[in-house]
C-alpha cells in the first residue's frame, strides 16, 4: 500500500504527535510505503539567497526506531508573508508529480491549506482521501481574521473527504455538527506503546544527580510545547514564596520548548526559582526516564477554544508510566478518561494550582492512583489495537472508492 500523508507543521522538530506514531508504526510493514509533505513552520531552514531548495528526509525516527517514512519539504521563498504562500504552490506541484509517478492508494490529510490541495488532487485522480482530524485546526491559526477562512476550509474538507477520523468523541460531534455525514466519521483514540515505558534506572539516578533531586522532594512534571495557556508561570509564582520559606520541598521539571519558553526561563532566573528545572527539548526516546522522576504529572491547560475538545497524547503517556495525573476538567479529557481512572480533575486553573499543595501532603497515596491509570491504558489505548482499527478503516475506504 502506498500512502501520501499531508501536514503543514514541521515533522522533524515538532512532536511526536499522533501522525508520527501512526505513520512510523505503519512504515515498519515492508508492504506499506509512506511519504509525507510537511512545512518548515519554525523557519529552521535558512539560505544565503531568498530561495530555499527542496529537501527530502528519510527515516526520521520521531516515535519508533527503524521507521521508513519519507519526508518531503518543497522549495519556498525566504520572504516574510510569501514563505507560506510559496510553499503551498510548490507543495501542489510536488504532490502532483508524486501522484503521477507513484500513484498512492490513499491520501491522508492532517491539515487545512495543504489538505485542501490533497483533497483536490484526490478528486482529480480518484484516490480515496481520509481527513485525520486531531485538533480544532482553525483555532490554531495565529491570525484572528484568518480563522474564519480556516473554518470554511475545515467544513469543506469534512463534507468532501471520503472518510474522517476523529481522535475523541468531542471532535467527532463537532465534525458532524459542521456538516459531515455521521457514518463517514470514525473515532480512533490516541495510543501508547508500552515498550517505550521501560525505565533505565541508571539514567534516572544520573538525572536526579544532575538536577539535584532528592528522594524527599515532591516532583511536579510537565512536558510538551510551552503554550501560554498551560499555566506554568502561575504555578511557579503561587508556590515560590512558600518554597523559599521551606514550607514545601518541591521540584518542578518542565520538559519542552517553544511558545513562552524564553519568557519563562527569564522569569525563573529573575525570581531565583532554582527549584524549577527547564530542560528544553528532550529526544523522545529519552523522555521515559524524565517522566519516571515525577510524583505528579500535570495537564494544566486552561479551558479555551483550543483545549476544549482535545485529549493530548501526553496524558496517556503519563498514565502508561503509572504516574498520577492532575488535569483541568477539560470536557474531552474528562469524557475520555472518566472518574477514578488515574487522573485527578480540578474544576479550573485556580483549583488545580491549589490542588498541587493538597496532593503534596498525600505523596505516599499517589502511586495507587497511577496504577489505576495504567490499567485503563492496557485496556483501551495500546497502539497495536488502534492500528488494527486504522488498517480496517483504510482498506474499507479504498474498497468503497474503487467500487464507485
N, C-alpha and C positions, 0 to 999 in steps of 0.2 A: 504494500500500500504506500502511495506517495501522498504526503500531506504538506500543504502550504500553510504556514502559520503567519498571522499578521498582528503586530502590535505597534505602538507608537511611543514606547519608552525604551530606555537603554537595557538591553538584555544582559549586558556584561556587568554593569555597575549597580543596577537596581535588583532588589530581591535577595534570595529566590522567592518568587511569587508562585501562584497556582500554575501558571503556564510552564515555569521551569520544572516543577515537579512532574507535571503531566507529560510534556513533550520529551523530557530527558528520559523518563522511565519507558515511554513508548519506543524511543530510539534504540533501546537495548535489544529490541527484537530485530534481527537482521532482515526481516521481511518488511520492515517499516522504515521509510526514508522521510525525514522531516527537514524542511527548510523554513526559516523564519526571517521575515523582513522586520527590522526594528528601526529606531531613530535615536540619534545621539542627543537625547533631551538635556543632558547635563553639560553639553558642549565640551566634552573631553577631547574630541578630535580637533586638532589645530593644524593650520597650514601657513606657510610663508606667503602664499597667494590668497586670493579670495575664493578659491575653488578647492573644495575638499574632495579627494578622489574616493571612489567606491572601495569598500573594504569587505572582505569575506573572512569570517572566523569559523574555525572548526573545533568541535568538542570543547565547549566552554566549561562543562562540569560544574554548574552552579549548585545543583541539588544531588546529583548522582555521579559517582566516578565511572568513567568509561562511556559516557553518553556520546551520541553521534549526531547531535543537532548542528546543522549548518546555519550560521547567522549571516545575513546579507544586509549591509548598510550602504545604501546607494549614495552616489556623489551628490553634493549640495553646495550652495554658496555660503561662504562665511561672512554674511552681511546681516545685521540686525533686521528683523521683520521679514527678510527674504529667505532666511535659513530654513524655516519650516515649510514655507510655500515651495521652495525649490526642491526640497526633499520629497514632498508629495508628488510633484511632477515626475521626478526621477524614479520614485517608487512605482508609479503607474507603468512606466516603460520597462522597469526591471521585472515587475511581476508579469507583464505581457510577454517578455522574452522568455522567462522561465516556463510559463504555461505552454508556449508554443514549442519549446524544445523538450520539456519533460512534463507532459500533461499530468497534473495532480489528480488523484482520485477524490480528493476532498480539500476544501479550503476552510480553515478555522480562524475566525477573526476575533480579536480581543480588544479592538479599538474602534474609534469613530472615523477619523479622516482617512487613515489607511484602510479601515474596514469598509468604507463606502466604495473605495477603489476595488477592493477584493470582491465585494458583492456584485459590482458592475461587471467585472471580468468573469465572475462565476456564471452570470446570466448569459453573457456573450458566448461562453464556451460550454454551457450546460454542465457545469461542475457543481455538485452539492456544496452548500455553504452553511456552516454552523457558526452562530454568534455565541461565543463563550463569554457570558456576562458575569464578571467577578466583582463589579463595583458599580456605584452610581456614576457612570463615566462623565456625564455632563457637569457634575458638581466639582470635578477635578480640574476643569478648565479654569486657568488662573484669571482670565479677563471676564468680568461680570457680564458685559454686553454680548460676549461670545457664547455664554452658557445657553441662551435661548436657541441659538443656531445648533449647538451641540445636542440639545434635547430633541430638536426636529430630526436631526440625523439619526439619533437613537431610535425614535419612533419608526422611521423608515426602515431601519435595519430589523427592528422587531417584527415588522409586518411582512418583510420581503425575504427574510432568511428562511432556509428550508427547515432549520431546527434552531432553537435557542436553549442553551444550558445556563441555568442559574445555580449559584453556589449556596443559596439559602432560600428558605420558603418566602421570606420577606421580599427578596429580589424577584422571585417568581411571581408573586402577587402584583408587584409593581409593573413587571413586564406585560402581564395580561391587562392590567389597568391602562397601559399605554397603547394597547391595540393588537397585541399578539394573540393568536388563537391558542386556547388553553392546551389543546392536545399536542401542540408543537413545542411546548416549553417543558423541559425536563430538569429535575434537580439532581445535581451531583455535588455532594459535600466536599469540602476541602479535606485532605487526608494527611496521614502521618506514616512515616516509615520507622518501625520500631528498631530496626538495625542501627539507626542513627542516634539511638539513646544509650548506647553502650559507653560507659564512662571510664576514662583513663585516670585513675586516682592519683597517679604521679603528676599528671598535668594539673589536676585540681590543687594539689599541695603546692606546686610552684606558683599557681595563680594567687593562692592565699598569701604566700610569702611576698610576692611581687606587690600586691595591693594592701598588705598589712591587715589582713582579715583574720581575726582570731575566732576560736570556737565559741566565745562568749558574745560575739557580735550577732546582731539580727540583720540579715542581708536582704534588702529590697532589690528587686531586679526588674529592669525594663529593657526591651530590645526592639529595634526597628527604626524606621525613618522618624526623625525627631520633629513631628508636626507641632505647631504652636498650640493645638488643641489637646495635646497629650497631658497637659497639666503638670509637667515636670518641675518647672520653677516654683509653682505654687506649693508643691510638696516640700521642696528644699527649704523655701522660706518659712513654712509653717513649723518645721522641726529643728531648724538650725539653732535657734537660741537655746532650746532645751538640751540639745546635744552638747553644745558648748558648756552648759552648766553641769553636764554629767548625768542628766535625767535619763537619757537613752544611750545605749551603746549600739548605734545604728550605722550601717554602711549602705550606700545607695549605688548599685552598679548599673550604669546606663550604657548599653551596647548599641552603637549605631551612629549615624551622622546625618547630614543634610538638614534642611529646614532651619531650626533655631540653634543648631549646634554651636556656631561661633558665638552667638549671644549668650547661650547657656554657659559655655566654657568661661567667657569673660565674667559673667555674674558669679560663678562659683569661685573664681580667683579673687574677685573684688571683696566678697564677704568672708573669704578664708574658710570655705566649707570643704576641708580636706577629707571629710567623710563621704563625699560624693566622688565616685570614680567614673570618669568619662573615658571609655576605652576607644572611641571612634569605631570605624567599621572593622568587623572581625570576619575572617573567612568562614563560610557556612559550616565547613567540616570541623571547625574548632569551637563552634557555639555550644556543643553539648557540655563541655567542662565549665563554661561560664554559667550556664543555667544551673548546673549542679551546685554552684556556690549559694544559690538562693534559698532563703527560708520562706519568702513570699514573692510571687511574681505579679506584676501589675499589668492590667489592661485598663489604663486610666483615661481613655479617650472621653472627652466631653461630648454630650449629645448635640449633634448638629446635622445638617443635611448630608454631610459626607458619612458620618458614623452611624446614622440611624439604622441603615439596612445592611451593615457589613458584619461578618464574623471572621476576623483576621486569623490566618493560619497560626500565628504565634500563640493564640490561646490553646490550640490543640498541641502545639509543640511543648508548651509548659506542662500541660496535663500528661502528655506521654512520658515526661520525665518525673512523674509522680510528685509534681510540685503544686501546692495550693495556689490558687489564682484569686486575686482581688480585682473585681471589674465594676465599672459603672454599669447600671442596669440598662444597657443598650438593647432596644427591642429585639434585634435579630440574635444577638448573643444569648440573651435570656431565653428566647423561644427555642433556640437550638440546643442549648446545654441543659436548661431546666434547673430546678432546685436540688440541692444536696447531691451534686454530681462533680464536686471538686472545684467549683467556682463560687466564691462568696460575692454576692452582689450588693453594691451600695446604690442608694436611690439617685445620687447625684455626685458631682465632683467634691463638694464640700464634705459630704458624708463619707466619701471614700478616703479623703485625707485624714479625717478624724479616726476612721476605722483602722488605719495603719497602727495607731497608738494602742488601740484595743487589742489587736492581734499580736502586737509586740509582747504583751503580757501572757499570751497563750501559745508561745513558740513551741512548747512540747506537744501541743494538741494538733498542730497544723499538718504533720506528716500523715495523719489519718485522713484528713481532707484530701490531700494529694493522691492517696491510694484510690479514693472513690473516682477521681478524675481519670486515673489510669484505666480503671475497669471500663469506663464509658468509651475511652479511646479504642480499646481492644474490640469492643462490641460494634462500634459504628464507623470508625474513622481510619481504618487501615487502608493504605493506598492500593494494595492488591485487589481488594473488593471494589473499590471505586473505579479502578482502571478497567476491570471486567465489565462494569456497567457502561463505562465510556465506550469501550470497543463495541458493545452491543448497539449503542446509540449511533455510532459512526457507520457501522455496517447497515443498520436499518435505514439510515438517511441515504446512503449510497444506493441501496436497492430501490427505495421509493423513487429516487431521481431517475434511475435508469428505466423504471417501468412506465414512466410518463411519456 
